[in-house]
Amino acid sequence: MIIGKSQREIDKMRASGRLVGEVLRQLCQMVEPGITTFEVNNAADKMIRDAGAYPTFNGYNGFPFSICASVNEQVVHGFPSQYELQEGDVFSIDVGVTLDGFVGDTAATVPVGAVSDDRLKLIRVTEECLQRGIEQCRAGNHVGDIGWAVQQHAEAHGYSVVRDYVGHGIGRKMHEDPQIPNYGKPGKGPKIKKGYVFAIEPMVNMGSHLTRTLKDGWTVVTIDGQPSAHAEHTVAVTEKGPEVLTFVGSRASVGTQMSSVL
């Protein structure tokens, strides 16, 4: 069942969205060669707790960290570690906060130092896919319109979209109905209504869309070892159109700009 949100509930989700968006912005600014992904995790944990919120990922279904830290061929759910980021890496940071009972969820992929043009393009196109998906979050559209917009843009650039992991509804829980694939057909799936809140999160691979999970039971990698990029915003469906609750301005050196309401 898809849970619509009242204006009061969306107001609370604006607060959690602003917080998690600001945390991600600051984490992206920390990224440079030599920093460990565990240091980024610890910084996120401190910022979230100091703000009076809780790092939603920590303990979620047993996940032991406060962010997902996925490097290069890691798609999602990567474990923070003592790995020192290297020049040329691409680093996906996914973070969630729970504030006053509501969750905000956002992600971005950041280039580490000087990165090859093909990897920079992958990041850029993934952010563009995110924006195109968000533009479909309008009352009267269908969930399939979101996935179609993402898939068409990614594939037009020669990339593939991950099919094993999807976006989702969000609210008092991090994962609510509906599931929101990054592929689909226009006019298919549940009809979108005012008050719905979605986490839109394209995962785009340079090679095959196929993935596998490492022995830690969490870290998802591309099956062919090609790099992947991930971008995510929490979006409310309003009478004026989609409102990006996690937007706080430019969050990385590569990406697209968008206003809070599209």
Secondary structure, 3 states (H helix, E strand, C coil): CECCCCHHHHHHHHHHHHHHHHHHHHHHHHCCCCCEHHHHHHHHHHHHHHCCCEECCCCHHHCCCCEEEEECCEEECCCCCCCECCCCCEEEEEEEEEECCEEEEEEEEEECCCCCHHHHHHHHHHHHHHHHHHHCCCCCCEHHHHHHHHHHHHHHCCCEECCCCCEEECCCCCCEEEEECCCCCCCCCCECCCCCEEEECCEEECCCCCEEECCCCCCEEECCCCCEEECEEEEEEECCEEEECCCCCCCCCCCCCCCCEC
